[in-house]
Amino acid sequence: MERADLERMTATKLREYAMEKHPGIQGDSGMQKEDLIEAIIAEEVRLGLRPKEEKRAAPAAPKVGDLKAKVRALRADRDKALAGKDSKVLKVVRTKMKRLKRQITKLKKVS
């Protein structure tokens, strides 16, 4: 069974599946859904029923300088939209700028 199939199942169904197909999994009745999925996959890898999954690398966090450069580029687009009186483009550009500025603020708080 693929990971996507397991993720579509409810936690109750996953527990039943684990008890039926993989009795070697201990403590499945108290596990959360994500833990159950990982335990089932680990057990299937251990039994040789599936190849070992590669862990996906987390996406790199954007840097403040990169985000500020994007904001500067959007300011130029905003000025063009203002000059051309294009309200639809202006709204989109302002929304993007607002989201980037929020990201910048969050990154500064973490640092």
Secondary structure, DSSP 8 states (H G I E B T S, - for coil): --HHHHHHS-HHHHHHHHHHH-TT--SGGG--HHHHHHHHHHHHHHHTSS-------------HHHHHHHHHHHHHHHHHHHHHT-HHHHHHHHHHHHHHHHHHHHHHHH-
